[in-house]
Amino acid sequence: MTVASIDEAFLAQVEPLRRELTAHCYRMTGSIHDAEDLVQETYLRAWRAFHGFEGRASVRTWMYQIATNTCLTALQGKERRPLPTGLGQASADPVATLEVRNEISWLEPLPDAMVWGGDPTDPATVVVSRESVRLAYIAALQHLTAQQRAVIILRDVLAWRANEVAEVLGVSVASVNSSLQRARAHLAKVDPPTRAEVATGDERSRRLVEEFAAAFERYDVGRVVELLTEDAVWEMPPFTGWYAGPADIAELISTQCPAQGPGDMRILPSSANGQPVLAVYMRDGDGVHRAFQLQQLTLSDGRVSHVTCYFDLALFEAFGLPSVLSA
């Protein structure tokens, strides 16, 4: 077989797996940028080894084996990626000086277009469930060791058998079962079952997101508060504080947001982790609206129950969003 024919055979079998492998590497790392790099490394390793692939497992299983071990190697010696709510501190004073920690590698959102951006009739676009990349679940995974993450993802998300996981990780079945038990117990503590999140694709949720965005564009803090649940949480890495309840969130927006009135903010809709995202553009002194933050919304009980704001402007490019809005 020639190199060209190997390339054709390789690409035909593995390219349809790119979206789900991206989701897999994201679950392992909590970073879309790391996930993209690790998928590329996975494909490189697989291409180099493809001539020796004997077909004892499916190509999909083989690629997941390579991707998992690629992630485990990359995660050696690295700290977990938290959100502010995962730092173990109490909610912050909304009028206090904001503390920023740029040295922390923060958890990142996963743009929906990277995993569900293809033809909706293509089975590859529905392999990744929204529950498996839900932001709260990804944040909870970050509390586990890298091996525990691999075990629970392979067992509970991908439904592999314990002996298959053991073979991939080079450990005993007993070790896999022990890791799975510890991982499930820890996840139950940091991501306990809560009220169901509202499906983001229905008409009710679309109206809620539209109203929330319109309230920000009008800089109508009162309306923003009306659209929050009573136990709403607001966090915004790289700032370490998080804020609980509509009153504190209103105080935070009123005192810390640089907007002064209607029209200072413009918003474009997007989505990540199966959740709505609002791309916020702030008007500068020259009148131009420039990328400011991404707001990822969790919807519950017909309102907004959690907002995670990302100030990493590099994420705008990852979402395919412009850095500046035209007039």
C-alpha positions as CSV (number, residue, x, y, z in Angstrom):
1,M,0.0,0.0,0.0
2,T,1.4,3.4,-1.0
3,V,1.7,6.4,1.4
4,A,-1.1,8.1,-0.6
5,S,-3.5,5.2,-0.3
6,I,-2.7,5.0,3.5
7,D,-3.5,8.7,3.8
8,E,-6.8,8.3,1.9
9,A,-7.8,5.2,3.9
10,F,-6.8,6.9,7.2
11,L,-8.7,10.1,6.6
12,A,-11.8,8.4,5.3
13,Q,-12.1,6.5,8.6
14,V,-11.0,9.0,11.2
15,E,-12.1,12.5,9.9
16,P,-15.8,11.8,10.8
17,L,-14.6,11.4,14.4
18,R,-13.0,14.8,14.8
19,R,-16.0,16.5,16.5
20,E,-16.5,13.8,19.2
21,L,-12.8,13.5,19.8
22,T,-12.7,17.3,20.3
23,A,-15.4,16.9,22.9
24,H,-13.5,14.0,24.6
25,C,-10.3,16.0,24.8
26,Y,-12.2,19.0,26.1
27,R,-13.8,16.9,28.9
28,M,-10.4,15.7,29.9
29,T,-8.7,19.2,29.9
30,G,-11.4,21.8,30.3
31,S,-9.8,23.9,27.6
32,I,-10.9,24.2,24.0
33,H,-7.5,25.4,22.9
34,D,-5.8,22.4,24.6
35,A,-8.4,20.1,23.1
36,E,-7.8,21.3,19.6
37,D,-4.0,20.8,20.0
38,L,-4.5,17.4,21.5
39,V,-6.8,16.2,18.7
40,Q,-4.2,17.3,16.3
41,E,-1.6,15.3,18.2
42,T,-4.0,12.3,18.3
43,Y,-4.4,12.4,14.6
44,L,-0.6,12.6,14.1
45,R,0.0,9.7,16.4
46,A,-2.7,7.7,14.7
47,W,-1.4,8.4,11.2
48,R,2.1,7.2,12.2
49,A,0.7,4.0,13.6
50,F,-2.1,3.4,11.0
51,H,0.0,1.0,8.9
52,G,0.1,-1.3,12.0
53,F,-3.6,-1.1,12.8
54,E,-4.8,-4.7,12.8
55,G,-8.5,-4.0,13.3
56,R,-8.8,-5.9,16.6
57,A,-10.9,-3.0,17.8
58,S,-13.0,-0.5,15.8
59,V,-11.2,2.5,14.4
60,R,-13.4,4.7,16.8
61,T,-12.2,2.7,19.8
62,W,-8.6,2.9,18.7
63,M,-8.8,6.6,18.2
64,Y,-10.3,7.1,21.6
65,Q,-7.5,5.0,23.1
66,I,-4.9,7.3,21.5
67,A,-6.7,10.5,22.4
68,T,-7.1,9.4,26.0
69,N,-3.5,8.6,26.5
70,T,-2.5,11.8,24.6
71,C,-4.5,13.8,27.1
72,L,-3.1,11.9,30.1
73,T,0.4,12.7,29.0
74,A,-0.4,16.3,28.4
75,L,-2.0,16.6,31.9
76,Q,1.0,15.3,33.8
77,G,2.1,18.0,36.3
78,K,-0.7,20.4,35.3
79,E,-3.1,21.9,37.8
80,R,-6.9,21.7,37.3
81,R,-8.8,24.4,35.5
82,P,-11.3,25.9,37.9
83,L,-14.0,28.5,37.8
84,P,-14.2,31.1,40.6
85,T,-17.0,29.0,42.3
86,G,-14.6,26.1,42.5
87,L,-11.9,27.9,44.4
88,G,-13.5,27.1,47.8
89,Q,-14.2,30.6,48.9
90,A,-17.3,32.3,50.0
91,S,-19.3,34.7,47.7
92,A,-17.7,38.1,47.3
93,D,-18.6,41.7,48.2
94,P,-20.0,43.2,44.9
95,V,-18.6,46.6,45.6
96,A,-15.1,45.5,46.7
97,T,-12.1,45.8,44.4
98,L,-12.1,43.0,41.9
99,E,-9.2,40.6,42.3
100,V,-7.7,39.2,39.1
101,R,-5.6,36.0,38.8
102,N,-4.3,35.8,35.3
103,E,-1.8,33.1,36.3
104,I,-4.6,30.6,36.8
105,S,-5.5,28.5,33.8
106,W,-9.3,28.9,34.0
107,L,-11.9,26.6,32.7
108,E,-13.0,27.5,29.1
109,P,-16.3,27.1,27.3
110,L,-16.8,24.7,24.3
111,P,-18.3,26.4,21.3
112,D,-21.3,24.4,20.1
113,A,-20.2,24.8,16.5
114,M,-17.1,22.7,17.2
115,V,-19.2,19.6,18.1
116,W,-22.6,20.2,16.6
117,G,-21.8,22.5,13.6
118,G,-22.2,19.9,10.9
119,D,-25.2,18.6,8.9
120,P,-27.9,17.9,11.5
121,T,-28.8,14.7,9.6
122,D,-25.3,13.4,10.0
123,P,-25.1,10.8,12.9
124,A,-21.7,12.3,13.8
125,T,-23.4,15.5,15.0
126,V,-25.5,13.7,17.6
127,V,-22.8,11.5,19.1
128,V,-22.0,14.1,21.7
129,S,-24.8,14.7,24.2
130,R,-25.3,18.1,25.7
131,E,-25.3,16.6,29.2
132,S,-21.8,15.2,28.6
133,V,-20.3,18.6,28.0
134,R,-22.6,20.6,30.4
135,L,-20.4,23.3,31.9
136,A,-21.2,22.3,35.5
137,Y,-20.2,18.7,34.7
138,I,-16.9,19.8,33.1
139,A,-16.2,22.0,36.1
140,A,-16.9,19.1,38.4
141,L,-14.5,16.8,36.4
142,Q,-11.7,19.2,37.1
143,H,-11.9,18.2,40.8
144,L,-10.8,14.7,39.8
145,T,-7.3,13.4,39.0
146,A,-6.5,12.9,35.4
147,Q,-6.9,9.1,35.6
148,Q,-10.2,9.4,37.5
149,R,-11.4,11.7,34.7
150,A,-10.4,9.2,32.1
151,V,-12.1,6.4,33.9
152,I,-15.4,8.1,34.5
153,I,-15.6,9.5,31.0
154,L,-14.8,6.2,29.3
155,R,-17.2,4.3,31.6
156,D,-20.1,6.7,32.2
157,V,-20.0,8.9,29.1
158,L,-18.8,6.4,26.4
159,A,-20.2,3.3,28.2
160,W,-17.0,1.3,27.8
161,R,-16.6,-1.9,29.8
162,A,-14.2,-2.0,32.8
163,N,-11.8,-4.4,31.0
164,E,-11.6,-2.1,28.0
165,V,-10.8,0.9,30.2
166,A,-8.2,-1.1,32.1
167,E,-6.5,-2.1,28.8
168,V,-6.3,1.6,27.6
169,L,-4.9,2.8,30.9
170,G,-2.6,-0.1,31.6
171,V,-4.1,-0.9,35.0
172,S,-6.1,-3.7,36.5
173,V,-9.9,-4.0,36.3
174,A,-10.0,-3.7,40.1
175,S,-8.1,-0.4,39.8
176,V,-10.6,0.9,37.3
177,N,-13.6,0.0,39.4
178,S,-12.0,1.6,42.5
179,S,-11.2,4.8,40.6
180,L,-14.8,4.9,39.2
181,Q,-16.3,4.5,42.6
182,R,-14.2,7.3,44.0
183,A,-14.8,9.6,41.0
184,R,-18.6,9.1,41.2
185,A,-18.6,9.8,44.9
186,H,-16.6,13.0,44.4
187,L,-18.7,14.2,41.5
188,A,-21.9,13.7,43.6
189,K,-20.4,16.2,46.1
190,V,-19.3,18.9,43.7
191,D,-22.0,18.5,41.0
192,P,-25.1,17.3,43.0
193,P,-28.4,16.8,41.2
194,T,-30.3,20.1,41.0
195,R,-33.5,21.3,39.3
196,A,-33.5,20.6,35.6
197,E,-31.9,23.1,33.3
198,V,-34.3,24.4,30.7
199,A,-33.7,23.2,27.2
200,T,-32.1,26.0,25.3
201,G,-33.8,25.3,21.9
202,D,-37.4,25.9,22.8
203,E,-39.3,29.1,22.2
204,R,-39.6,29.9,25.9
205,S,-35.9,29.8,26.4
206,R,-35.2,31.8,23.2
207,R,-37.5,34.6,24.5
208,L,-35.8,34.5,27.9
209,V,-32.3,34.9,26.3
210,E,-33.5,37.6,24.0
211,E,-35.0,39.5,26.9
212,F,-31.9,39.1,29.0
213,A,-29.7,40.4,26.1
214,A,-32.1,43.3,25.4
215,A,-31.9,44.3,29.1
216,F,-28.2,44.5,28.9
217,E,-28.2,46.6,25.7
218,R,-30.6,49.0,27.5
219,Y,-28.4,48.8,30.6
220,D,-31.6,48.1,32.5
221,V,-30.2,46.5,35.6
222,G,-33.7,46.2,37.2
223,R,-34.9,44.1,34.3
224,V,-31.7,41.9,34.4
225,V,-32.5,41.2,38.1
226,E,-36.1,40.3,37.3
227,L,-34.9,37.6,34.9
228,L,-32.6,36.0,37.6
229,T,-33.6,33.2,39.9
230,E,-33.5,33.9,43.6
231,D,-30.4,31.8,44.0
232,A,-28.6,33.0,40.9
233,V,-24.8,32.9,40.7
234,W,-22.5,35.2,38.7
235,E,-18.8,34.5,38.2
236,M,-16.3,36.0,35.7
237,P,-12.8,34.5,35.4
238,P,-10.1,35.7,35.6
239,F,-11.6,37.6,38.5
240,T,-11.7,35.3,41.5
241,G,-14.9,36.5,43.1
242,W,-18.3,35.0,42.6
243,Y,-21.6,36.6,43.6
244,A,-24.9,35.1,44.9
245,G,-28.4,36.4,44.6
246,P,-30.1,39.1,42.5
247,A,-29.3,41.9,44.9
248,D,-25.6,41.4,44.9
249,I,-25.5,40.8,41.2
250,A,-27.4,44.0,40.6
251,E,-24.9,45.8,42.8
252,L,-22.0,44.2,41.0
253,I,-23.3,45.3,37.5
254,S,-24.2,48.8,38.7
255,T,-20.8,49.5,40.3
256,Q,-18.3,47.4,38.3
257,C,-19.6,47.4,34.7
258,P,-18.0,50.2,32.6
259,A,-21.3,50.8,30.7
260,Q,-23.0,54.1,31.5
261,G,-26.3,53.8,29.7
262,P,-28.4,52.4,26.8
263,G,-26.3,51.6,23.7
264,D,-23.0,51.2,25.5
265,M,-23.3,47.5,25.0
266,R,-24.2,45.5,21.9
267,I,-24.7,41.8,21.9
268,L,-24.4,38.9,19.5
269,P,-25.9,35.5,20.3
270,S,-23.9,32.3,20.3
271,S,-23.8,29.0,22.3
272,A,-21.4,26.8,24.1
273,N,-21.7,23.5,26.1
274,G,-25.3,23.3,24.8
275,Q,-26.0,26.6,26.6
276,P,-26.8,30.1,25.3
277,V,-23.9,32.6,25.1
278,L,-24.1,36.3,24.7
279,A,-21.1,38.0,23.2
280,V,-20.9,41.5,24.7
281,Y,-19.3,44.4,22.9
282,M,-18.6,47.6,24.9
283,R,-18.5,51.0,23.4
284,D,-15.1,52.7,23.7
285,G,-14.4,56.4,23.9
286,D,-14.1,56.5,20.1
287,G,-17.7,55.2,19.8
288,V,-16.6,51.8,18.5
289,H,-18.0,48.6,20.1
290,R,-15.2,46.2,20.9
291,A,-15.1,42.7,22.3
292,F,-15.6,42.8,26.0
293,Q,-16.8,39.5,27.5
294,L,-18.8,36.3,26.7
295,Q,-21.7,35.5,29.0
296,Q,-22.6,31.9,29.3
297,L,-26.2,31.4,30.7
298,T,-27.7,28.5,32.6
299,L,-31.5,28.6,32.4
300,S,-33.7,27.1,35.1
301,D,-37.3,27.6,36.2
302,G,-37.9,29.9,33.3
303,R,-35.1,32.3,34.4
304,V,-31.4,32.7,34.4
305,S,-29.8,30.8,37.3
306,H,-26.1,31.1,36.5
307,V,-24.0,33.4,34.5
308,T,-20.3,32.7,33.7
309,C,-18.6,35.6,32.1
310,Y,-15.3,35.1,30.2
311,F,-13.0,38.0,29.7
312,D,-10.4,36.0,27.6
313,L,-10.8,37.9,24.3
314,A,-9.0,35.0,22.5
315,L,-12.3,33.1,22.9
316,F,-14.0,35.4,20.5
317,E,-11.9,34.0,17.7
318,A,-12.6,30.4,18.9
319,F,-16.3,31.2,18.6
320,G,-15.9,32.7,15.1
321,L,-16.9,36.1,16.5
322,P,-15.6,39.5,15.3
323,S,-13.4,41.6,17.7
324,V,-15.1,44.8,16.6
325,L,-18.7,45.5,15.5
326,S,-19.4,47.7,12.6
327,A,-21.5,50.8,13.1
